[in-house]
Amino acid sequence: MQLLPGAKVLARQTTNVSSSSFPKTRRLTHRSEFERVKWNGISQRGKLLMLNAMPMENSGPWRAGFVTSGRVGGAVVRNRVRRRLREIVRRHQHELRQGVWVRNYCQIRSRDRELLRVGR
């Protein structure tokens, strides 16, 4: 997959995080935050996910948000997918760059859910 010129936003300068938790303060929680990253950030699309990232000056640590399409399934399935995505980010949070907001948009269909496995 060819990366966009701005895709280096996420790499190189890692965050110094002392714990492996993923508190709500590290999540995008408001619609306006999601929209800002979607429209002003850079995007990279894959088979299962679309990743938007936007550098934020003076924002402190990185923050991540997760969106799942209704095509993924019912509410239980969508929540399970979001929990799995949060776990993936939690495990790799030490590799994320400080001062970046990340939006993950999941659009997998039910038949592809097995491809999104945590730790396998």
C-alpha positions as CSV (number, residue, x, y, z in Angstrom):
1,M,0.0,0.0,0.0
2,Q,1.4,3.4,-1.0
3,L,1.4,5.9,1.9
4,L,0.3,9.5,1.4
5,P,3.0,12.2,1.8
6,G,1.5,13.2,5.2
7,A,1.3,9.7,6.5
8,K,4.5,10.1,8.4
9,V,2.5,12.1,11.0
10,L,2.0,8.9,13.0
11,A,5.6,7.6,13.1
12,R,9.0,8.4,14.4
13,Q,8.4,10.5,17.5
14,T,6.9,8.1,20.0
15,T,4.9,9.0,23.1
16,N,6.2,8.4,26.6
17,V,3.3,6.6,28.3
18,S,3.9,5.1,31.7
19,S,0.9,2.8,31.8
20,S,-0.8,0.5,29.3
21,S,-4.3,1.8,30.0
22,F,-6.4,3.7,27.5
23,P,-8.3,6.3,29.5
24,K,-11.2,8.3,28.1
25,T,-9.0,11.4,28.1
26,R,-7.1,9.8,25.3
27,R,-10.2,9.2,23.2
28,L,-12.0,11.5,20.7
29,T,-15.5,11.8,22.3
30,H,-17.3,14.7,20.5
31,R,-18.7,14.8,17.0
32,S,-16.9,18.0,16.3
33,E,-13.6,16.3,17.0
34,F,-14.3,13.4,14.7
35,E,-15.5,15.8,12.0
36,R,-12.4,18.0,12.4
37,V,-10.1,15.0,11.9
38,K,-12.1,13.6,9.0
39,W,-12.1,16.9,7.0
40,N,-8.8,18.4,8.0
41,G,-6.6,15.4,8.4
42,I,-4.9,13.0,6.1
43,S,-6.6,9.7,5.1
44,Q,-5.4,6.2,4.4
45,R,-7.9,3.6,3.2
46,G,-7.4,-0.1,3.5
47,K,-9.6,-3.1,2.9
48,L,-11.2,-3.1,6.4
49,L,-10.5,0.4,7.8
50,M,-10.0,4.0,6.9
51,L,-7.6,5.9,9.1
52,N,-7.6,9.7,9.4
53,A,-4.8,11.5,11.3
54,M,-4.3,15.1,12.0
55,P,-1.4,16.7,13.8
56,M,-2.6,19.0,16.6
57,E,-0.3,21.7,18.0
58,N,-0.4,22.2,21.7
59,S,-2.9,19.4,22.2
60,G,-0.8,17.3,24.5
61,P,-0.8,13.5,24.0
62,W,-2.3,11.7,21.1
63,R,-6.0,10.9,21.0
64,A,-7.9,8.3,19.1
65,G,-11.6,7.8,18.1
66,F,-13.4,4.9,16.6
67,V,-16.4,4.9,14.2
68,T,-18.1,1.7,13.0
69,S,-20.5,1.7,10.0
70,G,-24.0,0.2,10.4
71,R,-22.9,-2.3,7.7
72,V,-20.7,-4.0,10.3
73,G,-23.8,-5.4,12.0
74,G,-26.1,-4.7,15.0
75,A,-25.2,-2.6,18.0
76,V,-23.6,-5.6,19.8
77,V,-21.3,-6.4,16.9
78,R,-20.4,-2.7,16.3
79,N,-19.5,-2.3,20.0
80,R,-17.4,-5.5,20.0
81,V,-15.5,-4.2,16.9
82,R,-14.9,-0.9,18.6
83,R,-13.6,-2.7,21.8
84,R,-11.2,-4.7,19.6
85,L,-9.9,-1.6,17.9
86,R,-9.4,0.2,21.2
87,E,-7.4,-2.8,22.4
88,I,-5.2,-2.7,19.4
89,V,-4.5,1.0,19.9
90,R,-3.9,0.4,23.6
91,R,-1.3,-2.3,22.9
92,H,0.5,-0.1,20.4
93,Q,0.1,3.3,22.1
94,H,3.8,3.6,22.8
95,E,4.4,3.7,19.1
96,L,2.0,6.6,18.4
97,R,3.3,10.1,18.0
98,Q,2.4,12.8,20.5
99,G,0.1,15.7,19.4
100,V,-1.8,13.6,16.8
101,W,-5.5,12.9,16.7
102,V,-6.5,9.6,15.0
103,R,-9.9,8.6,13.7
104,N,-10.5,4.9,12.7
105,Y,-13.5,4.3,10.5
106,C,-14.4,0.6,10.4
107,Q,-16.6,-0.5,7.4
108,I,-16.1,-4.3,7.4
109,R,-19.1,-6.5,6.7
110,S,-20.1,-9.4,8.9
111,R,-18.4,-12.0,6.8
112,D,-15.0,-10.1,7.2
113,R,-15.2,-9.7,11.0
114,E,-12.8,-12.7,11.6
115,L,-10.1,-10.6,9.9
116,L,-10.2,-8.2,12.8
117,R,-8.7,-10.4,15.5
118,V,-6.8,-9.0,18.5
119,G,-3.4,-10.5,19.2
120,R,-3.5,-13.2,16.6
